[in-house]
């Protein structure tokens, strides 16, 4: 067997350290999770703005948009519902990402597939956003694809006992 002494077999040992790729995924998930939670808190802060101030700001934005020939028809209630939805989505993503990142040290098959499912779903949503015209979705999509690739490496699968 040409790869009998391959490094991914070392990850099968019960006392093996976490492979660098899994450690990188864990770090990226912590960063993404904390960012999602902070972004959710930012949206919640926006919900605390008085209705009059929000209507005034939206009127100013509508005037600027009208100068460029764009009709902006958003009122304070619609803005609040969008902010609440975004707070829920980013907060849920952040909490799940931090939770899974804390569990990556346990070497169970469920943690591996949970990470793959979570990053696959995030990547699918981001790909849909990218194909819908949101060009900035390419950055987090790249991170999600990288994390999926790192988790699917031989060392990572061996660490979770999936060779």
C-alpha positions, -999 to +999 in steps of 0.1 A: +000+000+000+017+032-011+000+055+013+002+033+044+021+059+064-001+088+051-008+116+076-045+110+075-041+076+091-025+094+121-058+112+126-075+079+133-057+075+167-079+083+197-054+107+210-047+125+177-047+163+177-073+181+157-062+184+121-053+219+109-081+219+084-107+211+111-091+238+133-094+263+105-131+254+100-136+258+137-120+292+137-139+304+106-172+292+122-164+311+154-157+343+134-188+339+112-210+330+143-198+360+163-203+383+133-238+369+128-247+375+164-233+411+164-251+418+131-284+406+147-278+429+177-272+458+152-306+451+136-323+449+170-307+483+178-323+496+146-357+483+157-354+506+188-354+537+167-385+559+170-410+557+142-408+594+135-370+593+131-373+562+109-399+578+087-378+610+084-347+589+073-368+570+048-382+602+034-346+615+029-336+582+012-367+584-010-358+619-021-323+609-030-336+579-049-361+601-067-332+623-080-318+592-096-351+582-111-359+554-087-391+551-067-386+540-032-418+529-014-408+517+020-425+529+052-414+524+088-435+493+093-420+475+063-385+485+074-391+472+109-404+439+095-373+436+073-350+444+102-367+419+124-364+392+097-328+399+092-321+399+129-337+365+132-318+350+103-284+364+112-289+357+149-299+321+142-270+316+118-246+330+144-259+310+173-258+277+152-224+285+139-210+291+174-227+260+188-213+237+160-179+253+164-179+244+201-189+208+193-162+202+166-138+189+192-160+159+199-151+133+174-186+120+165-201+113+131-230+135+140-208+166+145-191+159+111-224+156+092-240+184+112-211+207+101-214+195+065-252+200+065-250+234+080-222+247+057-240+230+027-272+248+035-254+281+040-236+276+007-268+268-011-286+299+002-255+320-007-253+305-042-290+312-047-284+348-036-254+351-060-275+337-089-302+362-080-278+391-085-263+397-051-227+398-062-213+403-027-225+368-017-195+354-035-173+362-004-192+342+022-199+316-005-162+312-009-158+307+029-186+281+030-171+262+000-137+263+017-151+249+049-169+221+031-137+212+013-116+213+044-142+191+063-142+166+034-104+162+033-090+127+042-075+140+075-108+155+086-128+124+077-103+103+095-104+124+126-142+117+128-137+080+120-151+082+084-124+067+062 
